[in-house]
Amino acid sequence: MTPLVMDPKLTYNNKFGTFRHSDMIGKKYGTKMPSHNGRGFMYLLHPTPELWTLVVPHRTQILYMADISFITTYLDLKPGSIILESGTGSGSFSHSLARTIAPNGHLYTFEYHEERAKAAKQDFERHGLSDITTIECRDVYKDGFGITDLVHAEVHTIPIYTVKDAVSKIKVQQDKKRKRSEEESSNSKAAKSPKIKQDPPNLYVSKTPTEAKGHTSYLTFATFLPVLDDEVEIIDKVNELD
Ligand SMILES: C[S@@+](CC[C@H](N)C(=O)[O-])C[C@H]1O[C@@H](n2cnc3c(N)ncnc32)[C@H](O)[C@@H]1O
């Protein structure tokens, strides 16, 4: 599989033959494309995060679909989610995250290696993801995340020592969100706004089994715990006692 950026002046050659870009431009995705010299064919596929993960230039070790889908499901990420990711690396995970949270979510992603940050930014721009991603060249261990926006979830694909920072960060936001939701519910009794449990968030550390292609290092991710309706009253009572 090869990613191609179309340019009518170019020709793509592989062992199956010669393919002129000008022959491909304007064709529907899924088209079976014979080579110019009739030696073979290829399929023109619509770009997706899954395909990008298969072809992304490896500037680092990357995340694969086994881990990406597990984390995405576990954190209940969806359109509108605001996510914090470190490190961006080759941007494999970022592409899936961006697709999941589109059209109105946001991905804040951090990479301390300047060249990698630049390359990932270019990929995001070329793939139309700039509006929903913000990439910053920053050492999150030394300098933190610098985010004041509320985030729904954090994903760290860098060594485990950043976890402490991750926990404290999400805890501060958790408290802020809770305060805000309390203010809202006292202003309007109509609809109960979602409340957030005050326990520190659970952290899950996954290690990919050897039979699945995956990230060989640690993955750390965290989100808020959902609160059931009957728990809200208990939490309120506990808060009154505090
Ligand atoms: C394993 S790669 C991430 C793979 C990436 N998530 C992907 O799917 O392509 C880890 C990346 O984290 C970056 N990194 C490590 N420590 C960091 C830190 N303290 N702050 C920011 N980035 C860091 C590294 O430069 C490297 O590019």
The ligand as an ORCA input file, in Angstrom:
! r2SCAN-3c Opt
* xyz 0 1
  C       6.047      6.042     20.858
  S       6.074      7.629     20.154
  C       4.357      8.052     20.027
  C       3.651      7.365     18.906
  C       2.437      8.101     18.426
  N       1.426      8.208     19.454
  C       1.858      7.476     17.164
  O       0.836      6.791     17.246
  O       2.458      7.669     16.106
  C       6.525      8.627     21.536
  C       6.747     10.076     21.150
  O       6.684     10.839     22.344
  C       7.642     11.853     22.275
  N       7.940     12.221     23.669
  C       8.605     11.495     24.613
  N       8.675     12.162     25.788
  C       8.034     13.349     25.589
  C       7.779     14.473     26.405
  N       8.207     14.522     27.659
  N       7.074     15.510     25.891
  C       6.631     15.476     24.600
  N       6.861     14.443     23.764
  C       7.555     13.388     24.237
  C       8.815     11.232     21.521
  O       9.617     12.213     20.895
  C       8.107     10.342     20.517
  O       7.925     10.997     19.296
*
